[in-house]
Amino acid sequence: MIQAMAPPSRSSSAAPVPEPLQPLVKQLAALNRDDFDLVVRAARSELRPRELRTISWESLQKAKGIVNLGGNADEDCKVLYDG
């Protein structure tokens, strides 16, 4: 079962939130407890573990050497995606 977090407190012990996220913090702080819990549960349900995807050895060998530091990323992408 997912536990909802308590609404943000105004204590100074909380980690500083980056400036771009401040409006979100203010919106969450303005919610009543039920709405806050609803939003937190919805956000947590969106979290998914990242899946590792594998490729074949042949694909890895074909890709070897395509990207070169200092090269032209635009041209490299065209080669990769446009054939």
C-alpha positions as a printed Julia matrix, in Angstrom:
83×3 Matrix{Float64}:
  0.0    0.0     0.0
  1.28   3.47   -0.85
  1.52   5.84    2.06
  0.81   9.49    1.4
  3.33  12.01    2.54
  2.44  14.71    5.0
  1.95  18.16    3.52
  5.17  20.15    3.3
  6.11  21.82    6.54
  7.5   25.28    6.94
 10.43  24.08    9.04
 13.89  25.23    8.13
 15.23  21.65    8.31
 13.75  20.77    4.9
 16.17  20.55    2.0
 16.13  23.63   -0.23
 13.91  23.24   -3.28
 15.27  24.53   -6.6
 13.73  27.81   -7.71
 11.88  26.32  -10.74
 10.01  23.98   -8.36
  8.95  26.67   -5.9
  5.54  27.26   -7.6
  4.79  23.54   -7.28
  5.7   23.6    -3.59
  3.37  26.55   -3.04
  0.53  24.83   -4.9
  0.97  21.66   -2.86
  1.12  23.61    0.39
 -2.19  25.3    -0.47
 -4.04  21.98   -0.88
 -6.2   20.52    1.85
 -5.01  17.22    3.3
 -7.29  15.0     1.2
 -6.32  16.68   -2.08
 -2.66  16.63   -1.1
 -2.83  12.89   -0.42
 -4.64  12.34   -3.73
 -1.97  14.23   -5.69
  0.89  12.41   -3.95
 -0.7    8.99   -4.59
 -1.24   9.89   -8.24
  2.36  11.06   -8.63
  3.73   7.93   -6.97
  1.62   5.72   -9.22
  3.34   7.34  -12.2
  6.75   6.24  -10.95
  7.97   3.21  -12.8
 11.27   1.41  -12.49
 13.51   1.92  -15.46
 13.84  -1.08  -17.68
 17.21  -2.03  -19.02
 17.08  -2.83  -22.68
 19.66  -5.04  -24.27
 20.96  -5.12  -27.81
 22.64  -7.88  -29.72
 26.42  -8.1   -30.01
 26.06  -7.56  -33.76
 24.19  -4.28  -33.21
 26.86  -3.14  -30.79
 29.6   -3.97  -33.28
 27.79  -2.02  -36.02
 27.45   1.03  -33.77
 31.1    0.95  -32.7
 32.97   4.0   -33.92
 29.94   5.91  -35.2
 30.06   8.52  -32.46
 33.38  10.27  -32.17
 34.08  13.05  -29.67
 34.72  16.18  -31.61
 32.79  14.81  -34.58
 29.61  16.13  -36.1
 26.64  14.94  -34.03
 24.18  16.07  -36.71
 25.88  13.98  -39.36
 26.22  11.03  -36.96
 22.46  11.14  -36.3
 21.7   11.23  -40.01
 23.87   8.15  -40.52
 22.2    6.34  -37.62
 18.6    7.22  -38.36
 18.45   7.92  -42.08
 20.57   4.97  -43.07
